[in-house]
Amino acid sequence: MATSTQILKDGDQCKVIAGTHAGKSGTVRDINTSKTGHITITVVQKNGERFKTLGKNVVIEK
């Protein structure tokens, strides 16, 4: 899970570990903070497919 020591940046490679899109991976795009304080991101897969997920559901791949 993304933690304070693991800051998401636009362009990072990530893998989704929880939620609806678990198991998918791609590039982080469009990072937002919702009104409730949760971080939401758009992930773009290699095939161009995009989906939104919560920042806490991803880990950054090195």
Residue pairs with C-beta under 8 A, 6 or more apart in sequence:
1 17
1 18
1 56
1 57
1 58
1 59
2 8
2 39
2 55
2 56
2 58
2 59
2 60
6 59
6 60
8 14
8 28
8 31
8 39
8 41
8 55
8 58
8 60
9 28
9 31
10 28
10 29
10 30
10 31
11 27
11 28
11 29
12 27
12 28
12 60
13 25
13 26
13 27
13 28
13 60
13 61
14 25
14 26
14 27
14 28
14 41
14 43
14 58
14 59
14 60
14 61
15 23
15 24
15 25
15 58
15 59
15 61
16 22
16 23
16 24
16 25
16 43
16 53
16 57
16 58
17 57
17 58
17 59
18 56
18 57
19 53
19 54
19 57
20 53
21 43
21 51
21 53
21 57
22 57
24 43
24 45
24 51
25 43
25 45
25 61
26 43
26 44
26 45
26 46
27 43
27 44
28 41
28 42
28 43
28 58
29 41
29 42
29 43
29 44
29 50
30 41
30 42
31 39
31 40
31 41
31 55
32 39
32 40
32 41
33 39
33 40
34 40
38 54
38 55
38 56
39 54
39 55
39 56
40 52
40 53
40 54
40 55
41 52
41 53
41 54
41 55
41 58
42 50
42 51
42 52
43 50
43 51
43 52
43 53
43 58
44 50
45 51
